[in-house]
Amino acid sequence: MRALLLLSVLVLVSLPFSAASPVPTIEIKIDQASQRVNASNTNQSVVFTGSVTITKSAYLSATVTLAGTVDKGWNSSVSPATMTFTSTAPQTFTCTVTVPGGTPGATDAQLTVDGTVVSGIFQDAGTATSMITIVGTLPPPANQTGNGTGGTKPGGGSNTTVIPTGLGSTPVSDVIFGFSYLQWTIIGVVAVVVLVTALAVVKVRRRKNAPLTVESAEDR
């Protein structure tokens, strides 16, 4: 009787281990090996799909945690980020990557989805990768047309008016009667010098032409 009871206990204890190993395993798969995206000046979202398959003990549940990263530092998110397994049936997920606007063509980025499965006191980790390739060339900004003269300018779209120029590179607004302020200053200085010189010459001539005055003896 005691031997039969002991045998029954041993069978019950060994059942969980005989049904499956208590140490879980995880396998992550991304459906798209790579995706191509045209170069753009605006942010773009690239969606990947995938699945998670695990093995675990039939008597224990398992929790899987997923996270996505891109080697270029781009933002990525996985949904759902956490899965609960009560069986070994695969579960699906999506991973969305944001490609920043302005990323040039011929750029390659690697997406990595990491996962961890925990069941009881045991755990395992897995990973899967895929590629994103930017193709083509960046188009010109949408608000820039023509050669820019009298048209729409990027960054605010304000028009630029070309101011005609007068002598040299002096704007018309700085020209008076065909001469710039600097030229008028030079003319003024020359005029003053000429006027002073003329006055000095006239004064000298007047002195030379003045009659001589002879003092008489009486005046002395």
PyRosetta script that sets phi, psi and omega in degrees:
from pyrosetta import init, pose_from_sequence

init()
pose = pose_from_sequence("MRALLLLSVLVLVSLPFSAASPVPTIEIKIDQASQRVNASNTNQSVVFTGSVTITKSAYLSATVTLAGTVDKGWNSSVSPATMTFTSTAPQTFTCTVTVPGGTPGATDAQLTVDGTVVSGIFQDAGTATSMITIVGTLPPPANQTGNGTGGTKPGGGSNTTVIPTGLGSTPVSDVIFGFSYLQWTIIGVVAVVVLVTALAVVKVRRRKNAPLTVESAEDR")
pose.set_psi(1, -47.8)
pose.set_omega(1, 178.9)
pose.set_phi(2, -64.0)
pose.set_psi(2, -36.8)
pose.set_omega(2, 179.5)
pose.set_phi(3, -65.2)
pose.set_psi(3, -39.2)
pose.set_omega(3, 178.4)
pose.set_phi(4, -66.5)
pose.set_psi(4, -40.6)
pose.set_omega(4, 178.8)
pose.set_phi(5, -64.8)
pose.set_psi(5, -42.2)
pose.set_omega(5, 178.9)
pose.set_phi(6, -64.3)
pose.set_psi(6, -38.5)
pose.set_omega(6, 179.4)
pose.set_phi(7, -65.7)
pose.set_psi(7, -39.0)
pose.set_omega(7, 179.2)
pose.set_phi(8, -63.6)
pose.set_psi(8, -41.2)
pose.set_omega(8, 179.5)
pose.set_phi(9, -63.9)
pose.set_psi(9, -42.9)
pose.set_omega(9, 179.3)
pose.set_phi(10, -62.2)
pose.set_psi(10, -38.3)
pose.set_omega(10, 179.2)
pose.set_phi(11, -66.0)
pose.set_psi(11, -44.3)
pose.set_omega(11, -179.4)
pose.set_phi(12, -63.8)
pose.set_psi(12, -39.3)
pose.set_omega(12, -179.5)
pose.set_phi(13, -68.8)
pose.set_psi(13, -34.1)
pose.set_omega(13, -175.2)
pose.set_phi(14, -85.2)
pose.set_psi(14, -10.1)
pose.set_omega(14, -176.9)
pose.set_phi(15, -60.5)
pose.set_psi(15, -49.2)
pose.set_omega(15, -178.8)
pose.set_phi(16, -59.4)
pose.set_psi(16, -36.1)
pose.set_omega(16, -177.6)
pose.set_phi(17, -78.0)
pose.set_psi(17, -28.4)
pose.set_omega(17, 178.9)
pose.set_phi(18, -79.4)
pose.set_psi(18, -28.0)
pose.set_omega(18, -179.9)
pose.set_phi(19, -68.3)
pose.set_psi(19, -42.5)
pose.set_omega(19, 179.0)
pose.set_phi(20, -169.1)
pose.set_psi(20, 158.3)
pose.set_omega(20, 178.5)
pose.set_phi(21, -66.9)
pose.set_psi(21, 139.5)
pose.set_omega(21, 179.3)
pose.set_phi(22, -72.2)
pose.set_psi(22, -14.5)
pose.set_omega(22, 179.5)
pose.set_phi(23, -84.4)
pose.set_psi(23, 116.9)
pose.set_omega(23, -177.4)
pose.set_phi(24, -78.2)
pose.set_psi(24, 161.6)
pose.set_omega(24, 171.4)
pose.set_phi(25, -132.1)
pose.set_psi(25, 156.3)
pose.set_omega(25, -178.7)
pose.set_phi(26, -133.6)
pose.set_psi(26, 141.7)
pose.set_omega(26, 175.1)
pose.set_phi(27, -132.4)
pose.set_psi(27, 123.9)
pose.set_omega(27, -179.4)
pose.set_phi(28, -109.7)
pose.set_psi(28, 136.6)
pose.set_omega(28, -179.9)
pose.set_phi(29, -132.1)
pose.set_psi(29, 132.0)
pose.set_omega(29, 172.3)
pose.set_phi(30, -103.7)
pose.set_psi(30, 127.8)
pose.set_omega(30, -173.8)
pose.set_phi(31, -66.4)
pose.set_psi(31, -36.0)
pose.set_omega(31, -177.4)
pose.set_phi(32, -98.1)
pose.set_psi(32, 119.8)
pose.set_omega(32, 178.3)
pose.set_phi(33, -69.4)
pose.set_psi(33, -30.8)
pose.set_omega(33, 177.4)
pose.set_phi(34, -161.6)
pose.set_psi(34, 159.2)
pose.set_omega(34, 175.5)
pose.set_phi(35, -138.2)
pose.set_psi(35, 145.1)
pose.set_omega(35, 179.9)
pose.set_phi(36, -111.2)
pose.set_psi(36, 138.6)
pose.set_omega(36, -178.1)
pose.set_phi(37, -132.6)
pose.set_psi(37, 135.3)
pose.set_omega(37, 177.2)
pose.set_phi(38, -71.8)
pose.set_psi(38, 141.0)
pose.set_omega(38, 177.7)
pose.set_phi(39, -60.4)
pose.set_psi(39, 139.3)
pose.set_omega(39, -176.9)
pose.set_phi(40, -147.8)
pose.set_psi(40, 156.6)
pose.set_omega(40, 176.8)
pose.set_phi(41, -86.1)
pose.set_psi(41, -4.8)
pose.set_omega(41, 178.8)
pose.set_phi(42, -116.9)
pose.set_psi(42, 158.6)
pose.set_omega(42, 178.1)
pose.set_phi(43, -62.4)
pose.set_psi(43, 145.5)
pose.set_omega(43, 178.5)
pose.set_phi(44, -131.3)
pose.set_psi(44, 144.1)
pose.set_omega(44, 178.1)
pose.set_phi(45, -103.8)
pose.set_psi(45, 131.6)
pose.set_omega(45, 177.0)
pose.set_phi(46, -117.9)
pose.set_psi(46, 124.0)
pose.set_omega(46, -174.9)
pose.set_phi(47, -107.2)
pose.set_psi(47, 126.0)
pose.set_omega(47, 174.0)
pose.set_phi(48, -108.6)
pose.set_psi(48, 149.1)
pose.set_omega(48, 173.7)
pose.set_phi(49, -117.5)
pose.set_psi(49, 155.9)
pose.set_omega(49, -179.7)
pose.set_phi(50, -164.8)
pose.set_psi(50, -177.1)
pose.set_omega(50, -178.9)
pose.set_phi(51, -144.6)
pose.set_psi(51, 158.4)
pose.set_omega(51, 178.7)
pose.set_phi(52, -124.3)
pose.set_psi(52, 130.1)
pose.set_omega(52, 176.4)
pose.set_phi(53, -123.9)
pose.set_psi(53, 135.0)
pose.set_omega(53, -179.8)
pose.set_phi(54, -130.0)
pose.set_psi(54, 162.8)
pose.set_omega(54, 165.6)
pose.set_phi(55, -121.6)
pose.set_psi(55, 145.8)
pose.set_omega(55, -177.8)
pose.set_phi(56, -160.8)
pose.set_psi(56, 173.7)
pose.set_omega(56, 174.7)
pose.set_phi(57, -67.9)
pose.set_psi(57, 141.7)
pose.set_omega(57, -179.5)
pose.set_phi(58, -67.3)
pose.set_psi(58, -15.1)
pose.set_omega(58, -175.1)
pose.set_phi(59, -104.9)
pose.set_psi(59, 2.5)
pose.set_omega(59, -178.8)
pose.set_phi(60, -127.8)
pose.set_psi(60, 141.1)
pose.set_omega(60, 173.6)
pose.set_phi(61, -82.6)
pose.set_psi(61, 169.8)
pose.set_omega(61, -179.7)
pose.set_phi(62, -139.9)
pose.set_psi(62, 146.4)
pose.set_omega(62, 177.9)
pose.set_phi(63, -119.0)
pose.set_psi(63, 129.5)
pose.set_omega(63, 179.8)
pose.set_phi(64, -112.9)
pose.set_psi(64, 134.2)
pose.set_omega(64, 176.2)
pose.set_phi(65, -117.4)
pose.set_psi(65, 130.3)
pose.set_omega(65, -177.4)
pose.set_phi(66, -119.0)
pose.set_psi(66, 149.3)
pose.set_omega(66, 176.9)
pose.set_phi(67, -151.4)
pose.set_psi(67, 142.2)
pose.set_omega(67, 179.3)
pose.set_phi(68, -114.9)
pose.set_psi(68, 144.9)
pose.set_omega(68, 177.0)
pose.set_phi(69, -139.8)
pose.set_psi(69, 152.6)
pose.set_omega(69, 176.9)
pose.set_phi(70, -123.9)
pose.set_psi(70, 133.9)
pose.set_omega(70, -174.5)
pose.set_phi(71, -66.4)
pose.set_psi(71, -14.2)
pose.set_omega(71, 177.0)
pose.set_phi(72, -89.4)
pose.set_psi(72, 0.5)
pose.set_omega(72, -179.8)
pose.set_phi(73, 83.7)
pose.set_psi(73, 9.0)
pose.set_omega(73, 179.6)
pose.set_phi(74, -70.0)
pose.set_psi(74, 154.3)
pose.set_omega(74, 178.7)
pose.set_phi(75, -72.3)
pose.set_psi(75, 141.8)
pose.set_omega(75, 176.8)
pose.set_phi(76, -148.3)
pose.set_psi(76, 151.9)
pose.set_omega(76, 178.8)
pose.set_phi(77, -144.4)
pose.set_psi(77, 145.1)
pose.set_omega(77, -179.9)
pose.set_phi(78, -114.2)
pose.set_psi(78, 135.3)
pose.set_omega(78, 177.9)
pose.set_phi(79, -134.6)
pose.set_psi(79, 126.0)
pose.set_omega(79, -5.4)
pose.set_phi(80, -76.2)
pose.set_psi(80, 150.6)
pose.set_omega(80, 179.2)
pose.set_phi(81, -80.8)
pose.set_psi(81, -18.9)
pose.set_omega(81, 179.7)
pose.set_phi(82, -133.2)
pose.set_psi(82, 136.5)
pose.set_omega(82, 178.5)
pose.set_phi(83, -127.5)
pose.set_psi(83, 144.8)
pose.set_omega(83, 174.7)
pose.set_phi(84, -115.3)
pose.set_psi(84, 126.6)
pose.set_omega(84, -178.9)
pose.set_phi(85, -110.6)
pose.set_psi(85, 121.9)
pose.set_omega(85, 170.3)
pose.set_phi(86, -105.3)
pose.set_psi(86, -7.7)
pose.set_omega(86, 175.2)
pose.set_phi(87, -140.5)
pose.set_psi(87, -175.3)
pose.set_omega(87, -179.3)
pose.set_phi(88, -100.0)
pose.set_psi(88, 13.3)
pose.set_omega(88, 178.2)
pose.set_phi(89, -66.3)
pose.set_psi(89, 134.5)
pose.set_omega(89, -179.4)
pose.set_phi(90, -61.9)
pose.set_psi(90, 150.8)
pose.set_omega(90, 175.3)
pose.set_phi(91, -125.0)
pose.set_psi(91, 149.0)
pose.set_omega(91, -174.5)
pose.set_phi(92, -103.0)
pose.set_psi(92, 161.6)
pose.set_omega(92, 177.1)
pose.set_phi(93, -148.4)
pose.set_psi(93, 165.6)
pose.set_omega(93, 171.9)
pose.set_phi(94, -126.2)
pose.set_psi(94, 147.5)
pose.set_omega(94, 177.5)
pose.set_phi(95, -128.2)
pose.set_psi(95, 122.4)
pose.set_omega(95, -178.2)
pose.set_phi(96, -107.6)
pose.set_psi(96, 126.4)
pose.set_omega(96, 179.0)
pose.set_phi(97, -112.6)
pose.set_psi(97, 134.3)
pose.set_omega(97, 177.1)
pose.set_phi(98, -99.9)
pose.set_psi(98, 115.9)
pose.set_omega(98, 177.0)
pose.set_phi(99, -88.7)
pose.set_psi(99, 118.5)
pose.set_omega(99, -177.0)
pose.set_phi(100, -63.7)
pose.set_psi(100, 141.7)
pose.set_omega(100, 175.0)
pose.set_phi(101, -61.9)
pose.set_psi(101, 143.3)
pose.set_omega(101, -179.0)
pose.set_phi(102, 90.9)
pose.set_psi(102, -0.4)
pose.set_omega(102, 177.2)
pose.set_phi(103, -68.7)
pose.set_psi(103, 122.8)
pose.set_omega(103, -175.2)
pose.set_phi(104, -71.8)
pose.set_psi(104, 162.6)
pose.set_omega(104, 176.2)
pose.set_phi(105, -66.2)
pose.set_psi(105, 167.3)
pose.set_omega(105, -178.2)
pose.set_phi(106, 64.9)
pose.set_psi(106, 26.0)
pose.set_omega(106, 175.9)
pose.set_phi(107, -101.1)
pose.set_psi(107, 129.2)
pose.set_omega(107, 177.0)
pose.set_phi(108, -112.1)
pose.set_psi(108, 136.0)
pose.set_omega(108, 177.6)
pose.set_phi(109, -132.9)
pose.set_psi(109, 142.3)
pose.set_omega(109, -179.4)
pose.set_phi(110, -106.1)
pose.set_psi(110, 126.5)
pose.set_omega(110, 173.5)
pose.set_phi(111, -93.9)
pose.set_psi(111, 134.0)
pose.set_omega(111, 176.9)
pose.set_phi(112, -125.9)
pose.set_psi(112, 127.4)
pose.set_omega(112, 174.5)
pose.set_phi(113, -109.8)
pose.set_psi(113, 116.6)
pose.set_omega(113, 178.5)
pose.set_phi(114, -103.4)
pose.set_psi(114, 143.4)
pose.set_omega(114, 179.1)
pose.set_phi(115, -139.4)
pose.set_psi(115, 148.0)
pose.set_omega(115, 177.2)
pose.set_phi(116, -130.3)
pose.set_psi(116, 132.1)
pose.set_omega(116, 176.8)
pose.set_phi(117, -112.4)
pose.set_psi(117, 134.6)
pose.set_omega(117, 178.1)
pose.set_phi(118, -125.1)
pose.set_psi(118, 128.9)
pose.set_omega(118, 177.8)
pose.set_phi(119, -139.6)
pose.set_psi(119, 112.8)
pose.set_omega(119, -175.5)
pose.set_phi(120, 64.7)
pose.set_psi(120, -126.1)
pose.set_omega(120, 179.2)
pose.set_phi(121, -99.2)
pose.set_psi(121, 7.3)
pose.set_omega(121, -176.0)
pose.set_phi(122, -111.0)
pose.set_psi(122, 155.4)
pose.set_omega(122, 178.2)
pose.set_phi(123, -152.5)
pose.set_psi(123, 165.2)
pose.set_omega(123, 178.4)
pose.set_phi(124, -150.2)
pose.set_psi(124, 161.4)
pose.set_omega(124, -178.9)
pose.set_phi(125, -131.6)
pose.set_psi(125, 151.7)
pose.set_omega(125, 178.1)
pose.set_phi(126, -148.1)
pose.set_psi(126, 168.4)
pose.set_omega(126, -178.4)
pose.set_phi(127, -152.2)
pose.set_psi(127, 157.8)
pose.set_omega(127, 176.0)
pose.set_phi(128, -147.6)
pose.set_psi(128, 150.3)
pose.set_omega(128, -177.6)
pose.set_phi(129, -131.1)
pose.set_psi(129, 157.8)
pose.set_omega(129, 174.2)
pose.set_phi(130, -152.0)
pose.set_psi(130, 168.9)
pose.set_omega(130, -175.8)
pose.set_phi(131, -119.7)
pose.set_psi(131, 148.0)
pose.set_omega(131, 172.0)
pose.set_phi(132, -121.5)
pose.set_psi(132, 127.6)
pose.set_omega(132, -179.7)
pose.set_phi(133, -120.6)
pose.set_psi(133, 127.0)
pose.set_omega(133, 176.1)
pose.set_phi(134, -91.4)
pose.set_psi(134, 126.6)
pose.set_omega(134, -177.1)
pose.set_phi(135, -119.3)
pose.set_psi(135, 162.9)
pose.set_omega(135, 177.9)
pose.set_phi(136, 81.6)
pose.set_psi(136, -169.8)
pose.set_omega(136, 179.4)
pose.set_phi(137, -120.6)
pose.set_psi(137, 155.9)
pose.set_omega(137, -180.0)
pose.set_phi(138, -69.7)
pose.set_psi(138, 131.7)
pose.set_omega(138, 176.6)
pose.set_phi(139, -73.8)
pose.set_psi(139, 160.5)
pose.set_omega(139, 176.1)
pose.set_phi(140, -65.5)
pose.set_psi(140, 156.8)
pose.set_omega(140, 178.3)
pose.set_phi(141, -54.6)
pose.set_psi(141, 144.3)
pose.set_omega(141, -174.7)
pose.set_phi(142, -64.6)
pose.set_psi(142, -26.0)
pose.set_omega(142, -176.3)
pose.set_phi(143, -97.6)
pose.set_psi(143, 17.8)
pose.set_omega(143, 178.4)
pose.set_phi(144, -116.4)
pose.set_psi(144, 122.1)
pose.set_omega(144, 179.6)
pose.set_phi(145, -131.9)
pose.set_psi(145, 155.5)
pose.set_omega(145, 176.1)
pose.set_phi(146, 63.1)
pose.set_psi(146, -156.5)
pose.set_omega(146, -179.2)
pose.set_phi(147, -93.4)
pose.set_psi(147, 3.6)
pose.set_omega(147, 176.8)
pose.set_phi(148, 93.7)
pose.set_psi(148, -19.1)
pose.set_omega(148, -178.6)
pose.set_phi(149, -80.0)
pose.set_psi(149, 115.0)
pose.set_omega(149, -179.2)
pose.set_phi(150, 70.7)
pose.set_psi(150, 6.8)
pose.set_omega(150, -179.2)
pose.set_phi(151, -108.2)
pose.set_psi(151, -152.0)
pose.set_omega(151, -177.6)
pose.set_phi(152, -97.3)
pose.set_psi(152, 129.9)
pose.set_omega(152, -179.6)
pose.set_phi(153, -97.8)
pose.set_psi(153, 146.1)
pose.set_omega(153, 174.7)
pose.set_phi(154, -66.9)
pose.set_psi(154, 155.7)
pose.set_omega(154, 175.5)
pose.set_phi(155, 72.6)
pose.set_psi(155, 57.0)
pose.set_omega(155, 176.9)
pose.set_phi(156, 121.5)
pose.set_psi(156, -26.6)
pose.set_omega(156, 174.4)
pose.set_phi(157, 70.4)
pose.set_psi(157, 19.8)
pose.set_omega(157, -179.8)
pose.set_phi(158, -81.5)
pose.set_psi(158, 143.0)
pose.set_omega(158, 179.5)
pose.set_phi(159, -81.7)
pose.set_psi(159, 150.9)
pose.set_omega(159, 178.3)
pose.set_phi(160, -112.7)
pose.set_psi(160, 125.0)
pose.set_omega(160, 179.5)
pose.set_phi(161, -94.2)
pose.set_psi(161, 128.8)
pose.set_omega(161, 179.2)
pose.set_phi(162, -83.9)
pose.set_psi(162, 123.2)
pose.set_omega(162, -178.9)
pose.set_phi(163, -90.1)
pose.set_psi(163, 122.8)
pose.set_omega(163, 177.6)
pose.set_phi(164, -61.9)
pose.set_psi(164, 149.9)
pose.set_omega(164, -179.0)
pose.set_phi(165, -112.9)
pose.set_psi(165, 153.0)
pose.set_omega(165, 179.6)
pose.set_phi(166, -96.6)
pose.set_psi(166, -127.9)
pose.set_omega(166, 180.0)
pose.set_phi(167, -66.4)
pose.set_psi(167, 132.2)
pose.set_omega(167, 179.6)
pose.set_phi(168, 62.2)
pose.set_psi(168, -128.3)
pose.set_omega(168, -179.9)
pose.set_phi(169, -111.7)
pose.set_psi(169, 18.6)
pose.set_omega(169, -177.7)
pose.set_phi(170, -81.8)
pose.set_psi(170, 127.6)
pose.set_omega(170, 179.5)
pose.set_phi(171, -61.8)
pose.set_psi(171, 155.5)
pose.set_omega(171, -179.8)
pose.set_phi(172, -59.6)
pose.set_psi(172, -36.0)
pose.set_omega(172, -177.9)
pose.set_phi(173, -63.2)
pose.set_psi(173, -18.7)
pose.set_omega(173, -179.6)
pose.set_phi(174, -100.9)
pose.set_psi(174, 12.3)
pose.set_omega(174, -176.8)
pose.set_phi(175, -113.4)
pose.set_psi(175, 132.1)
pose.set_omega(175, 176.8)
pose.set_phi(176, -123.0)
pose.set_psi(176, 119.4)
pose.set_omega(176, -179.4)
pose.set_phi(177, 53.4)
pose.set_psi(177, 37.9)
pose.set_omega(177, 175.8)
pose.set_phi(178, 86.3)
pose.set_psi(178, -2.3)
pose.set_omega(178, -179.7)
pose.set_phi(179, -121.0)
pose.set_psi(179, 143.6)
pose.set_omega(179, 177.4)
pose.set_phi(180, -81.4)
pose.set_psi(180, 171.0)
pose.set_omega(180, 178.3)
pose.set_phi(181, -58.1)
pose.set_psi(181, -40.7)
pose.set_omega(181, -179.4)
pose.set_phi(182, -64.9)
pose.set_psi(182, -42.2)
pose.set_omega(182, 179.6)
pose.set_phi(183, -65.6)
pose.set_psi(183, -38.6)
pose.set_omega(183, 177.3)
pose.set_phi(184, -65.2)
pose.set_psi(184, -34.8)
pose.set_omega(184, 178.2)
pose.set_phi(185, -64.6)
pose.set_psi(185, -44.8)
pose.set_omega(185, 178.9)
pose.set_phi(186, -62.6)
pose.set_psi(186, -43.5)
pose.set_omega(186, 179.2)
pose.set_phi(187, -60.6)
pose.set_psi(187, -40.6)
pose.set_omega(187, 179.7)
pose.set_phi(188, -63.2)
pose.set_psi(188, -44.1)
pose.set_omega(188, 179.7)
pose.set_phi(189, -62.9)
pose.set_psi(189, -44.2)
pose.set_omega(189, 179.1)
pose.set_phi(190, -62.0)
pose.set_psi(190, -40.8)
pose.set_omega(190, 179.8)
pose.set_phi(191, -62.6)
pose.set_psi(191, -41.3)
pose.set_omega(191, 179.2)
pose.set_phi(192, -64.0)
pose.set_psi(192, -43.3)
pose.set_omega(192, 179.7)
pose.set_phi(193, -62.3)
pose.set_psi(193, -43.6)
pose.set_omega(193, 179.7)
pose.set_phi(194, -63.1)
pose.set_psi(194, -41.8)
pose.set_omega(194, -179.6)
pose.set_phi(195, -64.7)
pose.set_psi(195, -44.0)
pose.set_omega(195, 179.2)
pose.set_phi(196, -63.6)
pose.set_psi(196, -42.8)
pose.set_omega(196, 179.0)
pose.set_phi(197, -62.4)
pose.set_psi(197, -43.4)
pose.set_omega(197, 179.6)
pose.set_phi(198, -62.4)
pose.set_psi(198, -43.1)
pose.set_omega(198, 179.1)
pose.set_phi(199, -63.0)
pose.set_psi(199, -39.8)
pose.set_omega(199, 179.3)
pose.set_phi(200, -64.8)
pose.set_psi(200, -40.3)
pose.set_omega(200, 179.3)
pose.set_phi(201, -64.7)
pose.set_psi(201, -44.3)
pose.set_omega(201, 179.2)
pose.set_phi(202, -60.7)
pose.set_psi(202, -41.3)
pose.set_omega(202, -178.9)
pose.set_phi(203, -64.4)
pose.set_psi(203, -40.7)
pose.set_omega(203, 179.2)
pose.set_phi(204, -65.4)
pose.set_psi(204, -42.5)
pose.set_omega(204, 179.7)
pose.set_phi(205, -63.4)
pose.set_psi(205, -39.5)
pose.set_omega(205, 179.3)
pose.set_phi(206, -62.1)
pose.set_psi(206, -39.0)
pose.set_omega(206, 179.5)
pose.set_phi(207, -66.2)
pose.set_psi(207, -39.2)
pose.set_omega(207, 179.8)
pose.set_phi(208, -68.1)
pose.set_psi(208, -35.3)
pose.set_omega(208, -177.0)
pose.set_phi(209, -86.1)
pose.set_psi(209, -4.8)
pose.set_omega(209, -178.7)
pose.set_phi(210, -70.3)
pose.set_psi(210, 135.0)
pose.set_omega(210, 179.3)
pose.set_phi(211, -66.2)
pose.set_psi(211, 145.0)
pose.set_omega(211, 178.6)
pose.set_phi(212, -77.9)
pose.set_psi(212, 140.7)
pose.set_omega(212, -179.6)
pose.set_phi(213, -107.8)
pose.set_psi(213, 121.9)
pose.set_omega(213, -178.5)
pose.set_phi(214, -98.9)
pose.set_psi(214, 123.0)
pose.set_omega(214, -179.7)
pose.set_phi(215, -80.2)
pose.set_psi(215, 134.0)
pose.set_omega(215, 178.0)
pose.set_phi(216, -81.1)
pose.set_psi(216, 167.6)
pose.set_omega(216, 178.6)
pose.set_phi(217, -66.3)
pose.set_psi(217, -34.0)
pose.set_omega(217, -179.8)
pose.set_phi(218, -66.5)
pose.set_psi(218, -37.9)
pose.set_omega(218, 180.0)
pose.set_phi(219, -64.4)
pose.set_psi(219, -29.4)
pose.set_omega(219, 179.3)
pose.set_phi(220, -74.1)
pose.dump_pdb("model.pdb")
